[in-house]
């Protein structure tokens, strides 16, 4: 019978991996269930739970509206929108699934962007663009000098 303990008294890595008291290993192995994360005493009362969900919805949508306003204005618009979705995700399954879908798409895009072929292509396009901009500025300076045309 294997107890996971070596003869010198040190525990093996298998025992450390299955430590039930360690919350990080438990959270890493078991995905969080979908649905409300309201405390149990709130879930027991239907009117209280409905009030809780309405409050979360109002706060979450207010954060999303603030993020949408920040898109054309200075500010972290997309980050605030995702924060609003995270707030809504504490109570609503559709928001949790939207966050998972977004996280998957962002991870795939980051992996594609880190691909050496894609990076090489993007660097070539950047250099060509900078050369064209430099040529346009040089042509302007030759034709008009430092004076503005208007």
C-alpha positions as CSV (number, residue, x, y, z in Angstrom):
1,X,0.0,0.0,0.0
2,X,1.5,3.3,-1.1
3,X,0.9,6.1,1.4
4,X,2.7,8.8,-0.6
5,X,5.4,9.1,2.1
6,X,9.0,8.2,1.4
7,X,11.2,6.3,3.8
8,X,13.1,9.4,4.9
9,X,9.9,11.1,6.1
10,X,9.6,13.7,3.2
11,X,6.3,13.7,1.4
12,X,6.2,12.9,-2.3
13,X,5.0,15.2,-5.0
14,X,1.9,13.0,-5.5
15,X,0.8,13.7,-1.9
16,X,1.5,17.5,-2.3
17,X,-0.6,17.5,-5.5
18,X,-3.6,15.8,-3.8
19,X,-3.5,17.9,-0.6
20,X,-7.2,18.6,0.1
21,X,-6.3,21.5,2.4
22,X,-4.5,23.4,-0.4
23,X,-7.2,25.6,-2.1
24,X,-5.0,26.4,-5.1
25,X,-4.8,22.7,-6.2
26,X,-8.5,22.2,-5.6
27,X,-9.4,25.3,-7.7
28,X,-7.0,24.3,-10.5
29,X,-8.5,20.8,-10.8
30,X,-12.2,21.6,-10.5
31,X,-13.8,24.2,-12.7
32,X,-16.1,26.7,-11.0
33,X,-19.7,25.8,-11.6
34,X,-21.9,28.1,-13.6
35,X,-24.6,30.1,-11.8
36,X,-25.1,32.4,-8.9
37,X,-22.3,33.0,-6.4
38,X,-24.6,34.7,-3.9
39,X,-24.2,33.7,-0.3
40,X,-26.4,30.8,0.8
41,X,-28.6,32.9,3.1
42,X,-29.5,35.1,0.1
43,X,-30.2,32.1,-2.1
44,X,-32.6,30.7,0.5
45,X,-35.1,33.7,0.1
46,X,-36.5,34.1,-3.4
47,X,-37.3,37.8,-3.0
48,X,-33.9,38.5,-1.4
49,X,-32.1,36.6,-4.2
50,X,-34.1,38.5,-6.9
51,X,-33.2,41.8,-5.2
52,X,-29.5,40.7,-5.1
53,X,-29.6,39.8,-8.8
54,X,-31.2,43.1,-9.8
55,X,-28.6,45.0,-7.8
56,X,-25.8,43.1,-9.5
57,X,-27.4,43.7,-12.9
58,X,-27.7,47.4,-12.3
59,X,-24.1,47.7,-11.1
60,X,-22.8,45.5,-13.9
61,X,-24.6,47.3,-16.6
62,X,-23.6,50.7,-15.2
63,X,-20.0,49.6,-15.4
64,X,-20.5,48.4,-19.0
65,X,-22.1,51.7,-20.0
66,X,-19.2,53.6,-18.4
67,X,-16.8,51.4,-20.5
68,X,-18.8,52.0,-23.7
69,X,-18.5,55.8,-23.0
70,X,-14.8,55.4,-22.4
71,X,-14.3,53.8,-25.8
72,X,-14.1,57.0,-27.8
73,X,-12.9,59.0,-24.8
74,X,-9.7,58.6,-22.8
75,X,-9.8,55.7,-20.5
76,X,-9.6,51.9,-20.4
77,X,-12.9,51.3,-22.2
78,X,-12.5,47.6,-23.0
79,X,-11.0,46.8,-19.6
80,X,-14.0,48.4,-17.9
81,X,-16.4,46.6,-20.2
82,X,-14.8,43.3,-19.2
83,X,-15.0,44.3,-15.6
84,X,-18.7,44.9,-16.0
85,X,-19.1,41.4,-17.5
86,X,-17.2,40.0,-14.6
87,X,-19.5,41.6,-12.2
88,X,-22.5,40.3,-14.1
89,X,-20.8,36.9,-14.3
90,X,-21.1,36.6,-10.5
91,X,-24.9,36.0,-11.0
92,X,-25.7,35.3,-14.6
93,X,-24.6,32.2,-16.6
94,X,-24.7,34.1,-20.0
95,X,-22.1,36.6,-18.7
96,X,-19.9,33.8,-17.4
97,X,-20.1,32.0,-20.8
98,X,-19.3,35.3,-22.6
99,X,-16.3,35.9,-20.4
100,X,-15.0,32.3,-21.1
101,X,-15.6,32.8,-24.8
102,X,-13.7,36.1,-24.7
103,X,-10.9,34.7,-22.7
104,X,-10.6,31.8,-25.3
105,X,-10.5,34.3,-28.2
106,X,-8.0,36.6,-26.6
107,X,-5.7,33.6,-25.8
108,X,-5.9,32.4,-29.4
109,X,-5.2,35.9,-30.7
110,X,-2.2,36.2,-28.4
111,X,-0.8,32.9,-29.5
112,X,-1.3,33.8,-33.2
113,X,0.4,37.2,-32.5
114,X,3.4,35.4,-30.9
115,X,3.8,33.1,-33.9
116,X,7.2,33.8,-35.5
117,X,5.8,34.0,-39.0
118,X,3.1,36.5,-38.0
119,X,5.6,38.6,-36.1
120,X,8.0,38.6,-39.0
121,X,5.2,39.7,-41.4
122,X,4.0,42.4,-39.0
123,X,7.6,43.8,-38.7
124,X,8.0,43.8,-42.5
125,X,4.7,45.7,-42.8
126,X,5.7,48.2,-40.1
127,X,9.1,48.9,-41.8
128,X,7.4,49.4,-45.2
129,X,4.8,51.7,-43.6
130,X,7.5,53.8,-41.9
131,X,9.5,54.0,-45.2
132,X,6.4,55.2,-47.0
133,X,5.6,57.8,-44.3
134,X,9.2,59.0,-44.4
135,X,9.1,59.3,-48.2
136,X,5.9,61.3,-48.0
137,X,7.4,63.7,-45.3
138,X,10.5,64.1,-47.4
139,X,8.5,64.8,-50.6
140,X,6.4,67.4,-48.7
141,X,9.5,69.1,-47.3
142,X,11.1,69.3,-50.8
143,X,8.0,70.7,-52.4
144,X,6.8,73.1,-49.7
145,X,9.7,73.5,-47.2
146,X,8.9,74.1,-43.6
147,X,6.0,76.4,-44.5
148,X,2.5,75.2,-44.0
149,X,0.4,74.9,-47.2
150,X,-2.6,76.9,-45.9
